[in-house]
Amino acid sequence: MRILRGCIARAAFPVGTRCLLAFCALLWVDANTSEAQNFGFGQPDPGGQYPSQAYYNALQIYRDGDLENALDAVDIARRGTRTDINGKWLDSIPVLALMAECHWQLGNLDVCRATIDEALRIVIRHRGWLGQLDYGVLVRPGVASAGSSNLWPAAAAVVRIPITDRVPMRSGEVLTEQRLAQGGVIETPNIRVLDAVEVMRAIASLCHRRRVLLGPLSDQDPLVSEALEATKYPAGLVQPVGRAAIGSMRAAGYLAVMEDATVVDRMTKHAAVGQGVHPLAPLLLLSGMRALIMGDAAGQIDAAAKDRLVQTAQEVANSAAALRQYEWIGPAFQLAAGVATEQRALAVRSGAVVAATTLVRQSRLASLHCYLVAADASLTLGDVVVAEQHLRAATEIASRRDVMQPRLEAYGAYLAARIATMQGDRLGDGSDSALAQAMTSMNRFVQGPRIRNRSLVAMPWSYQLGLVSQSLTRSMGNQSAAKLAHRFVNGAEAWRWRADPVDALASCLDDHTFLNQTLLNLALSAQTPADVVRYVDRVLADRFLMRLPLHGRLLQWRSLATLENLDDHGWKEIEASAPATFKRLRGDIAATSNAPGALDPNADPTPLDAKQAATGEAILSQLALSRGLVPAVNPPPLGDNDGAAMPEKTALVTFTFHGTRCIGTLTHRNGSTLWQVGAARGLPGMVGKLLASIGVSRSRGARLDAAPQWETDAVRLMELLFPAVADFDPRAFEKVIVVPDGPLWYLPFETLPAGPDGQIWADVTGVAYAPTPGFALRNVGRKNPGNRSLMVTAPFFAPRELEINAALSEQVASGLDNPIVIPLENGFSGANVGLPVAHVLVASVITPSLQDPMATAVAAGPGNRWKDFVRLPATSPHSLLLPGFRTTATSTKPGDGSELFFALAALRSAGTDGILLTRWVTGGASAATFLEELMAELPHAPLGEAVMRARLVLRQSELSVADEPLLGKLDEDIGAITGDRPLFWAGYLSTDNMALPPIKSDAGNQNQ
């Protein structure tokens, strides 16, 4: 070739002709020779080594933990891979596998998967290459390879099989006319040397990472299946090391297609050959651990499997250290830490500490990861001091300028958060605590690191959720779409918590709205009312849980701590397997909840004092951040037979805005109905018009009309909301519980007509409201044992006349037996729901926060927001009355009802069943009359019945314009007025439920 090139250069041809001859000569020479490479088809290593030395240099940098420089080195190695007219050759597979690992650690999962796909396509294109290797020279005879002397004894004792990195490989074939006609990859016969085992190891790494990346979705992609077909055993191969290496590589492929039983079987067969281990053994064992950690068909993992995982992790560490494949040691120990109980955690910690201290010079990546696992195992043991020491050692490595490991740093931040909870910090306490700072650091990676102002998808859960959402968008309505939505809507499964708790916590931070809406769409398509109600409940419950720490995971643990009998919910095993701290917390709550006694207003008002409550919240925060599932008990879920179990003459009505539609349902003991509300876009305006005719949103002129105009608007709304297909007659029921949505929260359903005789709902039935269907059916939480009433006073009844206000306040309290009356300025916070009182009245104006409804404050000062009510002490009064609640119903354009929804959801989840709010503030003598009767009835009747009685008394009362803050001088022209005007009584909104027994939880009834 050099002679030919020289002749062309010296010949007296024109420049264009010389270029053409050079190009023809290039085509004449086999494109796979090193000379052809020098013409621009890639630059191989001068020694003809495949992969090139640049790849091994990049691999060493990666193992050192310097991710940034490793990526640069990988780019150099990739440019040096062999390229011919058919594309990239086999030597690029290890380079691409290393590049995928770098992007995995960086958090760039899109590029990671694209790189894996590119490498697998090369594997498929070179189908049959395993049959072209000379396996006779794979093992170097007469060479003994033992472990390094600077390793721990078990690793140093590992015997490595002496395998050559230069295996001859026959490639190409004789080019005949018939062969050229066949097409495909064209290559003349060649013999090259290849580090074949390293290529197999790279293929196994690609398959292993693909399974981790795609999780349960990996079996839906045919790429790995095609790669398995392209890497079958060569015919007649009997060489044991070759068969073991290929078997190990294929085991990782089976892992990627979720044939886990096959992986475990291959792990036993191919991990060792004779007395030594081969280079694919660590990855084979790690693949087996990935399969074992999935558990059985129900996701459970028994003690034998846990013991095997811990033992296998140590085997991976020993073999990987001996083979200098340090990057697999940390992942193996992390999987073991995910299943280790207190009995096994000590072995995991000991092994991780030995590896971390020994390998700090050989691989900072392995040392960093092992120190983190040691801290993780120490937390399982409850040893916070040792956990801090190991985390500090990991931090020292991670803070080096030549170490960049953002994924492991997120893992370390998660461990720092757990340590902070064990030291007393609590979730939701603000941004200054060590816990908040650790969670912020973790969330920066979990919710997407940024590179060049582009947000990346860093966590497998988030990546898979995105793929599921895309799939559901394309295939809405089929069974596979429903199966995928059901699998992901409940949050992380048990295996994900074992494998990677940071990934599992990502499911607590991602938005599940799309999946819930998809399930609702499927139920609407099937026209099954019971399923529609179930998914409406899920949509509304998720809307509330999204505003709580860790998507309500903390709330579920708090609810479990306060339940009187866990066995009623089918979760007795939680109490048996939970840490001792959780059992002690349940005992403390039970003891204080059952403690009788009067309340001293001048003493600490909560039986579970502030210190105990803070300690309890820290324990619950520990549990929320720890591995494992927690059942969804709050908001209470729906059961399959709830409709048939409903009391007689009781109905559940729901309205849900779904896109541009409004869906209505009616459920009662004898069946259920589903319909679509017509002209849904006009509902906000119609509700606003009704409120204006009642006098709510009028800012000028008289609020009351001489002739009632609101009745006509109410008739139109009734016809629109309940068409003939709804088959609903409120006169057929003694109680109707409504679950509104959007602007319908401002609609007083009590004012809707109940028949042609002029009666309204308030005349014929009891009307109550609930934030979710689950709350309409069931109670949640533990009630206070007392029966006293607490009244918190403020300038509410007559804001400008303090004497009149005091007189009206005294009027309300006069009918109570031994009431407790305290002024609002003395403080009222979420801790007050733990008072040993049954009924609490806060006579004060409350303005909700529209930007963050959960930040709504009952009074000035700390600890009085709705989010503070959803905390310990979680023993609650039977009823909480807030007659001064002010919503956007008083404006000309009502909002979306979120201030009412979140208020009711927060208070109901805190354990208070009876809640009274107002759509608009009333005040004056009318409010005093209503509340006086209501407070007198509450010790003797449920809130719903007491509200009906108080409303009846108010409607029959004569009122004076001068005593009503809502009215002005212009209203005096109307003459005598009574409380029968909806302006005075229709604003009150109360809750109720059917007190159905708790349902037994199943595998699908879980939260995160």
Secondary structure, 3 states (H helix, E strand, C coil): CHHHHHHHHHCCCCHHHHHHHHHHHHHHCCCCCHHHHHHHHCCCCCCCCCCCHHHHHHHHHHHCCEHHHHHHHHHHHHHCCCEECCEECCCHHHHHHHHHHHHHHHCCHHHHHHHHHHHHHHHHHCCCHHHHECHHHCECCCCCEECCCCCCHHHHCCEECCECCCEEEEECCCCCHHHHHHCCCCCCCEEEEECHHHHHHHHHHHHHHHHHHHHHHHHHCCHHHHHHHHCCCCCCCCCHHHHHHHHHHHHHHHHHCCCHHHHHHHHHHHCCECCEECCCHHHHHHHHHHHHCCCCCCCCCCHHHHHHHHHHHHHHHHHHHHCCCHHHHHHHHHHHHHHCCHHHHHHHHHHHHHHHHHCCCCCHHHHHHHHHHHHHHHHHCCCHHHHHHHHHHHHHHHCCCCCECHHHHHHHHHHHHHHHHHCCCCCCCCCCCHHHHHHHHHHHHHCCCEECCEECCCCHHHHHHHHHHHHHHHCCCCHHHHHHHHHHHCCCCHHHHHHCHHHHHHCCCCCCHHHHHHHHHHHHHHCCHHHHHHHHHHHHHHHHHCCCHHHHHHHHHHHHHHCCCHHHHCCHHHHHHCCHHHHHHHHHHHHHHCCCCCCCCCCCCCCCCHHHHHHHHHHHHHHHHCCCCEECCCCCCCCCCHHHHCCCCEEEEEEEEECCEEEEEEEECCEEEEEEECCHHHHHHHHHHHHHHHCCCCCCCCCCCCCCCHHHHHHHHHHHHCCHHHCCCHHHCCEEEEECCHHHHHCCHHHCECCCCCCEHHHHCEEEECCCHHHHHCCCCEECCCCCEEEEECCCCCCCCHHHHHHHHHHHHHCCCCCEEEEHHHCCCHHHHHCCCCEEEEECCECCCCCCHHHCECCCCCCCEHHHHCCCCCEECCEEECCCECCHHHCCCCCCCHHHHHHHHHHHHCCCCEEEEECCCCCHHHHHHHHHHHHHHCCCCCHHHHHHHHHHHHHCCEECHHHCCCCCHHHHHHCCEECCCHHHHCCEEEECCCCCCCCCCCCCCEEC
